[in-house]
Amino acid sequence: MHVPSLLRAISTRTFWVSGKTVNTYIAAYAIRIRPKIILTFIDNRPEFYELSSYIPDVYTILIQNGLRDNFFDLDYLNDAGKVRKVDFMLMFNARIADYYANSISGKSVVVGSIRNNSVKKTLMKSRNTVVYISIGIESRPKSNNYIETNCGEKVLYDDLIRSDEVLFKYALSWCAQHKYQLIVCGKNQEPSGEFDFFRRLCEPGLEFEFVPWSSALGSYELVDHAFMAIGTDSTLCYESLARGNRTVFFHCRSEKFKVQQPFGWPGVLPESGPFWTNSRSEAEFDRVMNSVASATDEEFAKMREPYIDDLMVWDPDNRKAKALINSILDTNRLAI
């Protein structure tokens, strides 16, 4: 923390107003160092949307850093009484860009995932591996045993993870039948609880390999190397699809929720498609897996092409984001 800026901030009335303390300090610091841009990767932090009113001469940019939903976050965007403004919103896809733009004033730029775009795609494939993308589940429920959604509904943790239990069992069986090696892409660096969750579901005679999280680079390499990646509602699933990898989505976590989030939300897509389903049935699982596995590379590219702009775009080396930031920093050019 910069002490002179803190002293300047605490001398103002707004510093002591609930919800305005952080922005008052940031504004004091910005006045001192005179930046051209202030950006955040915490795109779902409401305080950032009010920062422009403190420092109108500085560009504010929010960058989406993860998949968003309508039952655990973004509920604050429904408050019509709030004034929200940023200069630019760098978003995953056209549909979530529209969703933010309905409540936040500013220019939306669809760039995909900044982190995903920064990692070069690995072209070498292992034709007999399927990667199951974990969302970081542990073997035991959370201490309070339930999750509370935006609408106040309390959903048991066991119900939240039920789809992962069902789908992983389907994946074990399908891979054994079709002679694929199943690899779990872990989300946790300390994988004991996460590994135990999957090991408990593995019946005798069935096998899988567990790869704990080591880095974002390692996760991207894992899905790039695999013949096919599958998962529920992980950001990495969408990033894998953007990278051109065969990717299958089973968006069926919302069975117990009053608020629904089907595949492709906030866009509106059919309940089932060539590489996705919102159903937990084994017949649907087999249909989608067989559809993607039997397609040629060219056929799968055609499968994904009509939907990619509404799911996750791919901009290698972040050319769009760099062009925007460079245009702001270059005083001889206007920001795009």
C-alpha positions in Angstrom: 0.0 0.0 0.0 1.3 3.5 -1.0 1.2 5.5 2.3 1.1 9.1 0.8 -1.9 8.0 -1.3 -3.6 6.4 1.7 -3.1 9.6 3.7 -4.6 11.6 0.9 -7.6 9.2 0.6 -8.4 9.2 4.3 -8.6 12.9 4.3 -11.7 12.8 2.1 -15.2 12.1 3.2 -15.9 9.4 0.6 -13.1 7.2 2.1 -15.3 6.6 5.1 -18.5 5.7 3.1 -19.2 2.0 3.0 -18.3 0.5 -0.4 -16.3 3.6 -1.5 -13.1 3.1 0.5 -11.1 1.1 -2.1 -12.0 3.3 -5.0 -11.1 6.4 -3.0 -7.6 5.0 -2.3 -7.2 3.9 -6.0 -8.2 7.4 -7.1 -5.7 9.0 -4.8 -3.0 6.7 -6.0 -3.9 7.4 -9.7 -3.8 11.1 -9.2 -0.2 10.7 -7.9 1.1 8.4 -10.6 -1.1 9.6 -13.5 -1.7 6.3 -15.4 -3.5 6.2 -18.7 -5.2 2.9 -17.9 -6.5 1.1 -14.9 -7.6 -2.5 -15.6 -8.9 -5.4 -13.6 -9.1 -9.2 -14.2 -11.8 -9.3 -11.5 -14.6 -8.5 -13.9 -17.4 -9.5 -11.4 -16.3 -6.9 -8.8 -19.0 -4.3 -8.7 -16.8 -1.6 -7.1 -14.8 -1.3 -10.3 -17.8 -0.2 -12.2 -17.9 3.0 -10.2 -14.2 3.9 -10.4 -14.6 6.0 -13.6 -16.6 8.6 -11.7 -13.5 9.2 -9.4 -10.9 9.5 -12.2 -12.7 10.4 -15.4 -9.5 11.1 -17.3 -8.2 7.6 -16.9 -9.3 4.7 -19.1 -10.9 1.8 -17.1 -10.8 -1.7 -18.6 -12.3 -4.9 -17.2 -11.2 -8.2 -18.5 -13.3 -11.3 -18.0 -11.3 -14.0 -16.3 -13.8 -16.9 -15.9 -17.0 -18.4 -16.9 -20.0 -16.6 -15.4 -23.4 -17.9 -14.4 -26.8 -16.6 -13.3 -27.2 -18.4 -10.0 -23.9 -17.7 -8.1 -22.7 -14.4 -9.5 -23.8 -11.4 -11.6 -27.0 -11.0 -9.5 -25.9 -7.4 -8.7 -26.3 -6.5 -12.4 -30.1 -6.7 -11.9 -30.1 -3.6 -9.6 -31.4 -1.0 -11.9 -30.7 1.9 -9.5 -26.9 1.6 -9.9 -24.8 3.7 -12.3 -22.1 1.5 -13.7 -19.4 2.6 -16.2 -16.1 1.4 -17.6 -14.5 2.4 -20.8 -13.9 -1.1 -22.2 -15.1 -4.6 -21.4 -12.9 -7.4 -22.8 -15.2 -10.4 -22.9 -15.2 -14.1 -23.8 -18.0 -14.1 -26.3 -20.7 -12.0 -28.0 -23.6 -13.1 -25.7 -21.9 -12.4 -22.4 -20.7 -9.1 -23.8 -24.3 -8.2 -24.5 -25.3 -9.3 -21.0 -22.8 -7.0 -19.4 -23.6 -4.1 -21.8 -27.2 -4.2 -20.7 -26.2 -3.0 -17.2 -22.7 -1.4 -17.6 -22.0 1.6 -19.8 -18.9 1.1 -21.9 -17.6 -0.5 -25.2 -17.6 -4.3 -25.3 -14.7 -5.9 -27.2 -15.0 -9.7 -27.7 -11.5 -11.1 -27.3 -12.0 -14.6 -25.7 -9.9 -15.6 -22.7 -6.8 -13.5 -22.3 -5.0 -16.3 -20.6 -6.0 -18.9 -23.1 -5.0 -16.7 -26.0 -1.5 -16.2 -24.5 -0.6 -19.9 -24.7 0.5 -21.3 -28.0 -1.5 -24.4 -29.1 0.2 -27.7 -29.0 -0.3 -29.6 -32.3 0.8 -33.0 -31.3 -2.1 -35.3 -30.5 -2.4 -38.6 -28.6 -5.2 -40.4 -30.5 -6.2 -42.7 -27.6 -6.7 -40.3 -24.7 -9.8 -38.5 -23.3 -9.4 -35.8 -20.8 -12.0 -35.2 -18.1 -11.8 -31.6 -16.9 -12.4 -31.4 -13.1 -14.0 -28.4 -11.5 -12.0 -29.0 -8.3 -14.5 -31.2 -6.3 -13.4 -32.8 -3.1 -14.6 -36.1 -1.7 -16.5 -34.6 1.3 -19.2 -31.9 1.3 -18.4 -28.4 2.5 -18.8 -27.8 6.2 -22.2 -26.1 5.9 -23.3 -28.8 3.4 -25.1 -26.5 1.1 -24.6 -23.7 -1.5 -26.9 -20.6 -1.6 -27.8 -19.3 -5.0 -28.7 -15.7 -6.0 -32.4 -16.3 -5.5 -31.9 -17.5 -1.9 -32.3 -21.2 -2.7 -30.1 -23.5 -0.6 -28.8 -26.4 -2.7 -27.1 -29.4 -1.0 -23.5 -29.7 -2.0 -24.2 -33.4 -2.8 -26.8 -32.3 -5.4 -24.3 -29.7 -6.8 -21.7 -32.4 -7.6 -24.2 -35.2 -8.6 -23.7 -34.5 -12.3 -20.0 -35.0 -12.0 -20.5 -38.3 -10.2 -22.8 -39.5 -12.9 -20.8 -38.2 -15.9 -17.5 -39.5 -14.6 -19.0 -43.0 -14.3 -20.3 -42.7 -17.8 -16.8 -41.6 -19.0 -15.1 -44.5 -17.3 -17.4 -47.0 -19.0 -17.3 -45.4 -22.4 -13.5 -45.1 -22.4 -13.2 -48.8 -21.4 -15.6 -49.9 -24.1 -13.9 -47.8 -26.8 -10.4 -48.4 -25.6 -9.4 -44.8 -24.7 -7.2 -43.9 -21.7 -9.2 -41.6 -19.4 -7.1 -38.8 -17.8 -8.5 -36.4 -15.2 -7.2 -32.8 -15.5 -7.2 -31.7 -11.8 -7.9 -28.2 -10.7 -6.1 -28.3 -7.3 -2.4 -28.2 -6.6 -3.0 -30.3 -3.4 -5.0 -33.0 -5.1 -5.7 -35.5 -2.3 -9.4 -34.7 -1.8 -10.0 -34.2 -5.5 -8.3 -37.4 -6.4 -10.2 -39.3 -3.7 -13.5 -38.1 -5.2 -12.8 -39.7 -8.5 -11.1 -42.8 -7.1 -14.3 -43.5 -5.1 -16.3 -43.5 -8.3 -14.0 -45.9 -10.1 -15.3 -49.5 -10.2 -13.0 -52.5 -10.1 -11.5 -53.2 -13.5 -11.8 -49.6 -14.7 -8.8 -47.2 -14.6 -8.0 -43.6 -15.0 -5.0 -41.3 -14.6 -5.1 -38.2 -12.4 -3.0 -35.2 -13.3 -3.0 -32.5 -10.5 -2.9 -28.8 -11.5 0.6 -27.5 -11.9 0.1 -24.4 -14.0 -2.4 -23.0 -16.5 0.1 -23.9 -19.2 0.0 -27.6 -18.1 -3.8 -27.7 -18.3 -3.8 -26.2 -21.9 -1.1 -28.7 -23.0 -3.2 -31.6 -21.5 -6.3 -30.7 -23.5 -4.3 -29.9 -26.6 -2.6 -33.3 -26.5 -5.8 -35.3 -25.9 -8.0 -36.7 -28.7 -11.0 -35.3 -26.9 -11.8 -33.2 -23.8 -15.0 -33.5 -21.8 -16.5 -31.7 -18.8 -19.5 -29.9 -17.2 -19.2 -26.2 -16.8 -15.5 -25.4 -16.5 -13.9 -22.3 -18.2 -11.2 -24.7 -19.4 -13.9 -26.6 -21.4 -14.8 -23.5 -23.3 -11.2 -22.5 -23.7 -10.4 -26.0 -25.1 -13.2 -25.6 -27.7 -11.8 -22.2 -28.7 -8.4 -23.8 -29.3 -10.0 -26.1 -31.8 -9.9 -29.2 -29.7 -12.6 -31.8 -29.8 -14.6 -30.8 -26.7 -17.8 -32.3 -25.3 -20.0 -30.4 -22.8 -22.5 -32.0 -20.4 -24.2 -28.9 -18.9 -26.6 -30.7 -16.5 -25.7 -29.3 -13.1 -28.9 -27.2 -12.9 -31.3 -30.1 -12.3 -31.9 -29.1 -8.7 -31.8 -25.3 -9.3 -34.7 -23.0 -9.7 -32.5 -20.7 -11.7 -31.3 -22.4 -14.9 -28.0 -22.1 -16.7 -28.1 -24.3 -19.8 -25.1 -24.7 -22.1 -24.1 -21.5 -23.8 -25.8 -19.2 -21.3 -26.6 -16.3 -21.7 -27.0 -17.3 -25.3 -30.0 -19.5 -26.2 -29.1 -22.8 -27.7 -31.0 -26.1 -28.2 -31.0 -28.5 -25.2 -28.8 -30.8 -27.2 -26.4 -30.2 -30.1 -23.6 -31.9 -32.0 -21.1 -31.5 -29.1 -23.2 -30.8 -26.1 -26.2 -31.8 -24.1 -28.1 -30.5 -21.0 -29.3 -34.1 -20.2 -27.8 -36.5 -17.7 -29.0 -39.6 -19.5 -26.5 -42.2 -20.6 -28.0 -42.4 -24.0 -27.4 -38.7 -24.5 -23.8 -39.1 -23.2 -23.1 -41.9 -25.7 -24.7 -39.9 -28.5 -22.5 -36.8 -28.0 -19.4 -38.8 -27.3 -19.9 -41.0 -30.4 -20.7 -37.9 -32.5 -17.5 -36.1 -31.7 -15.3 -39.2 -31.6 -16.4 -40.4 -35.1 -16.0 -37.0 -36.8 -13.0 -36.2 -38.8 -11.0 -33.1 -37.8 -12.6 -31.2 -40.7 -16.1 -32.4 -39.7 -15.6 -31.3 -36.1 -14.3 -27.9 -37.2 -17.5 -27.5 -39.1 -19.5 -28.6 -36.0 -18.1 -25.9 -33.8 -17.8 -23.0 -36.3 -21.5 -21.8 -36.2 -21.4 -21.5 -32.4 -17.9 -20.3 -31.5 -18.6 -16.6 -31.5 -21.3 -17.2 -28.9 -19.2 -19.5 -26.7 -15.5 -18.6 -26.7 -13.6 -16.9 -29.4 -9.9 -17.5 -30.0 -7.5 -14.7 -30.6 -3.9 -16.1 -30.5 -1.4 -13.8 -28.9 -4.2 -11.4 -27.8 -3.9 -9.3 -30.9 -7.2 -7.5 -30.3 -6.5 -6.7 -26.7 -3.0 -5.5 -27.5 -4.2 -3.3 -30.3 -6.7 -1.7 -27.9 -4.2 -1.0 -25.2 -1.6 0.2 -27.6 -4.1 2.6 -29.2 -4.8 4.1 -25.7 -1.1 4.4 -24.8 -0.3 6.0 -28.2 -1.4 9.6 -27.8 -1.5 10.1 -31.5 -4.3 7.5 -32.0 -7.8 7.2 -30.7 -8.8 4.1 -28.7 -10.7 1.6 -30.9 
